[in-house]
Amino acid sequence: MTFLPFLVRSLVRLLTALVAQPAASVTTLLYYSDLLPRNLNLERLVRTEFLDRENYLFHFLINILRCF
């Protein structure tokens, strides 16, 4: 079984989110990687629909950013 279809689909979803809603997607990445403070003003920009189970690269980026 190959993982290429899963990665391509995840890459397309990540790029679509970054192009369509750049501020919301970057804020969501930074918010869930604990690099932004938890306050109500930033929570308005956070989109939980980016955290789908099949969005592997988005979760990968969040985990990488948690290391910093």
C-alpha positions in Angstrom: 0.0 0.0 0.0 1.4 3.4 -0.9 1.1 6.5 1.1 1.4 8.9 -1.9 -2.4 9.4 -2.3 -2.7 10.3 1.4 0.2 12.8 1.2 -0.9 14.4 -2.0 -4.5 14.9 -0.7 -3.1 16.3 2.5 -0.7 18.6 0.7 -3.6 19.9 -1.5 -5.7 20.6 1.6 -2.8 22.4 3.3 -2.0 24.6 0.3 -5.7 25.3 -0.3 -6.0 26.5 3.3 -2.8 28.6 3.1 -3.9 30.3 -0.1 -7.6 30.7 0.7 -7.3 31.8 4.3 -3.6 32.6 5.1 -4.2 34.5 8.3 -6.5 31.9 9.8 -4.3 29.0 8.8 -1.1 30.5 10.1 -2.9 31.6 13.3 -4.3 28.0 13.7 -0.8 26.5 13.2 0.8 28.8 15.8 -2.1 28.6 18.3 -2.2 24.8 18.4 1.6 24.6 18.6 1.4 26.7 21.7 3.4 29.6 20.2 0.6 32.1 20.6 -1.0 33.2 23.9 -4.5 31.9 24.7 -6.8 34.9 24.4 -10.2 35.6 22.9 -9.0 37.9 20.2 -6.8 35.2 18.7 -9.3 32.5 19.1 -11.6 34.3 16.6 -9.0 33.6 13.9 -8.5 29.9 14.8 -10.3 27.5 12.6 -10.9 24.0 13.9 -11.9 22.7 10.5 -8.2 22.6 9.6 -7.7 20.0 12.2 -9.3 17.2 10.3 -8.0 13.7 10.9 -6.9 13.3 7.3 -4.9 16.6 7.3 -1.6 14.9 8.1 0.7 17.7 7.0 -1.1 20.3 9.1 -0.7 18.1 12.2 2.9 17.4 11.2 3.6 21.2 11.1 2.0 21.7 14.4 4.1 19.0 16.0 7.3 20.4 14.4 6.5 23.9 15.7 5.9 22.5 19.2 9.6 21.6 19.4 10.5 25.3 19.2 
